[in-house]
């Protein structure tokens, strides 16, 4: 079986110098020197000042703290797409808000400011909005900044898988550093925004409400990144140029193989480079997954049937979700990881081509049967003459 994912973090030799620094300093958590260095380097990577980024133990904790900071802990509703991983909704609930699930644009697979604004008059007490970068396809910051200026409703962007291509700006952006992401620290997340006051508040809420002194000035959680995770993250950043090139080459090779075999598929518009490869196919995703499994190829429906369908969130409100339903029934994640061999890519492409050709034949069979039936009376009449 070709697995759908095989995470690859920096080797021990690359992490060792950072581990030795931990041993020398004997600081293991609480925003230690490696964490601060990682935050500074991540901020610099996105063209921000060091004070514009704060790390967290994971991206869900980062989203939770950011929502709490944006809403000042007030109760209410958070609008978010149903076309997302369940961690998005978990963060909303953990921040004391109620999710209200919305549909997405059929081309971009994203929640848009227009879709959100249409809902503001229909849903009471909207305190925040959480657009999502689906499968790493980046979210355009400027329209959401304009949305907040126009409506007064704060926005946080769940860009968990979008490290390689996501913009930053006034609207806070949360990126995951999980082992499965394109830049990994094993586990972790980072919040970035030009608003330094907001980042300071998020930092406080990730640290028991402490900031500068040992006093819980606001309600908070223990969401700090450890020095050990920071060591892995720093080693990943060291290798980023090489890693980015490798992911890009892998994607190019994959797309070429699918193109050669004329495999029909689509991806969200303005897609980004990421560590998952999700396509929309002209076929039922469950059926396609079953057929590929029989061919020894692992797949995954990353967002299942939409977040609203998860039992833990089924009681929360939602708008009409036709696009989400269509995406859920046709999107499938294929094997995609850095040491995926060329022969495996060819095997996947061949299997998809065979399946699609077989489905096309199945669709044509009733038409051919009808044509044959229509020709039989004429043939009999000719024989009688």
Beta strands, then each sheet from edge to edge (+ up, - down):
strand 1: 53-56
strand 2: 76-81
strand 3: 97-102
strand 4: 126-130
strand 5: 154-158
strand 6: 172-176
strand 7: 189-192
strand 8: 277-280
strand 9: 331-334
sheet 1: 1+ 7- 6+ 5+ 4+ 2+ 3+
sheet 2: 8+ 9-
end
